[in-house]
Amino acid sequence: MRKQKVIYVLRRDPGFRNREITAKRELSFGIQLASRLLLDQLSFQFNKERLDKQINSAIDNNDREEFDRLSEQYQFYT
C-alpha cells in the first residue's frame, strides 16, 4: 500500500510576497486503519438493513421468488 501524503501550503502576510511555506504531514497508520474500519462497518450495517427491508417487503407481498433470491444474498451477513 502506498503512503498518502497531505501537503499544506501556508501563505504569509502580504509583506512576504511570492513566498510560500510548505508543510508536509502524513496520516498515521492508526488513523487510516480506524477510518477504513469505520467506513466498512457503516456500509455493512447500511447494506444489511436495506436487505432486511427488502426481505420483509417480499414476505409482506408473498413473493417467494424474491424472498429466495434475497435470502441467498443475506447469507453473507449471517
N, C-alpha and C positions, 0 to 999 in steps of 0.2 A: 504494500500500500504506500502510495506516495504522500509525503508530508505536504500539507497545505499551509501556506503562509499568508498572513494578513499584513498588508502594507498600509501604514497610515502616513499621510502627508500633512504636516503641520505648517501653517503659514504664520509668519511673524507680523509685527506691526508694519504699516506702510513704509516706515522709515527704512526697513530692510528689504528693499525692492529686489525682486528676482532671486531671492534666497529662499530655499526650502529646506526643511529638516525632514528626513525620512526616519521613521521608527518602525522596526520590524518586530512582529510578535507572533509566535507560534501558539496554536491552540494545543493545550496539553492532551495527551492520550486519554486521560481520565475523563475530561470534558467531552471529547469526541465520542468515546465509548458510551458514556451516560446518555448523551443526546441521541445517539443511534438506538440504544436500547429503549429509550422513552418513546421515540417515534415508532419503533417496531411494535411495542406494546399497545400504543394508541391505535395504530392501524389494525392490529389483530382484534382488539375489542370492537372497533367500528365495524369491521367485516363480519365478525361473529354475530353482533346484534342485528345487522342488516339481514343476514341469512336466517336468524331466528324469526324475524318479522315475516320474511318470505315463506318460511315453512309454516308458520301459524296461519298465514293467509291461504296457503294451499290446503291446510286442514279445514279451515272455515268454508272454503269453496268446494270441498270434497273432490279435489283434483289429485287423484292418486299418482298419475304420471309425474306431475310437477313435484309432488312430495318425495317420490322415489329419487328423482334427479337431484333435488336439493339435499336429501339425506346423504347421498354419496359425497357431495361437496362438504357436508357438515362433519364427516368422519375425521377430517383433518383437524378440526377444532376440539376433538374429544381425546 
